[in-house]
Amino acid sequence: MTDRNYLNNLRVPTKENPLRILMSSCLAGITCGFDGTANGEYPSALKI
């Protein structure tokens, strides 16, 4: 588990150097589920 000290030392994202994360395509609405679905809609996951 990530400790509190590690989290406190993370850099602050800026407009020039934003925080980049990996996200499942299924959360973005792309049909990549094993049954051909997108596993629901998650509009908060798509906010910029």
C-alpha positions in Angstrom: 0.0 0.0 0.0 1.2 3.5 -0.8 2.4 5.3 2.3 1.5 8.9 3.3 5.0 10.2 2.9 5.1 9.0 -0.7 1.8 10.8 -1.4 3.0 14.0 0.3 6.1 14.1 -1.9 4.3 13.8 -5.3 4.8 16.7 -7.6 2.1 19.3 -8.2 0.7 19.1 -11.7 0.8 22.2 -13.8 -0.8 23.2 -17.1 2.5 22.8 -18.8 3.2 19.4 -17.1 -0.1 17.8 -16.2 -0.5 14.6 -14.2 -0.9 11.7 -16.6 -2.7 8.6 -15.5 -3.7 5.3 -17.1 -7.4 4.5 -17.3 -9.2 1.4 -18.5 -10.8 1.8 -21.9 -14.0 0.3 -20.6 -14.3 3.3 -18.2 -13.9 5.6 -21.2 -16.9 4.0 -22.9 -15.0 1.9 -25.4 -16.5 -1.5 -25.9 -13.7 -3.7 -24.6 -15.5 -5.9 -22.1 -15.3 -9.7 -22.5 -19.0 -9.7 -23.5 -18.7 -6.7 -26.0 -19.9 -4.0 -23.6 -18.4 -0.9 -22.1 -19.3 -2.0 -18.6 -21.4 1.1 -18.0 -20.9 4.8 -18.3 -18.5 6.8 -16.1 -18.8 10.4 -17.0 -16.6 11.5 -14.1 -13.8 9.4 -15.5 -13.9 11.4 -18.8 -13.6 14.9 -17.2 -10.6 16.9 -18.2 
